């Protein structure tokens, strides 16, 4: 049985938080949240992750960061 493990995240503290990709692609392993994206009701719906190695940016639903099989908090 495959059990999913999640971490708790405070969406208001996402900005400038650091993350490690569990399955790095193109040597992009370490990321920093550079921006949060809000809807019309000012709720956070996504974040902009920037790869430390090459500064590529990716938009990601902030809830995806809760999945420990994909993302680990801090740099490891």
C-alpha positions in Angstrom: 0.0 0.0 0.0 1.4 3.4 -1.1 0.8 6.0 1.6 1.1 9.7 0.6 2.9 11.9 3.1 2.2 15.6 3.2 3.7 18.6 5.1 1.9 21.5 6.5 2.5 24.9 4.8 1.4 28.3 5.9 0.6 30.0 2.5 1.2 33.4 3.9 4.8 32.5 4.6 5.6 31.0 1.2 7.5 34.0 -0.2 11.3 33.4 -0.1 10.9 29.9 1.2 13.3 27.3 0.0 12.5 23.9 -1.5 14.3 20.9 -2.8 13.0 18.8 -5.7 12.9 15.1 -5.0 13.1 14.3 -8.7 15.4 17.1 -10.2 15.3 17.7 -13.9 18.0 19.5 -15.9 20.1 19.7 -12.6 17.4 22.0 -11.1 17.3 20.7 -7.5 17.0 23.8 -5.3 14.3 26.4 -5.6 13.1 29.5 -3.9 9.6 31.0 -4.0 10.0 34.4 -5.5 6.3 35.4 -5.9 2.9 34.3 -4.8 -0.1 34.6 -7.1 -3.5 35.6 -5.7 -7.0 35.5 -7.2 -9.6 38.2 -7.1 -10.5 37.4 -3.5 -6.8 37.8 -2.5 -6.4 34.0 -1.8 -3.1 32.5 -2.7 -3.6 30.1 -5.7 -0.1 29.6 -7.0 3.5 30.5 -6.5 6.5 31.2 -8.7 9.5 28.9 -8.1 12.9 30.0 -9.3 15.7 27.4 -9.8 18.8 28.5 -8.0 21.2 27.0 -10.5 20.0 28.8 -13.6 17.1 31.2 -12.5 14.5 29.4 -14.6 11.0 30.1 -13.2 8.0 27.8 -12.9 4.5 28.5 -11.8 3.1 25.9 -9.4 -0.1 25.4 -7.4 1.2 26.1 -3.9 -0.6 23.0 -2.6 1.7 20.8 -4.7 4.6 21.8 -2.3 2.8 19.8 0.4 3.6 16.5 -1.3 6.8 15.1 0.2 7.2 12.6 -2.6 7.9 15.6 -4.9 9.1 18.5 -2.7 11.1 18.8 0.5 11.1 22.0 2.6 14.5 23.8 2.8 17.6 22.9 0.7 19.0 19.4 1.2 
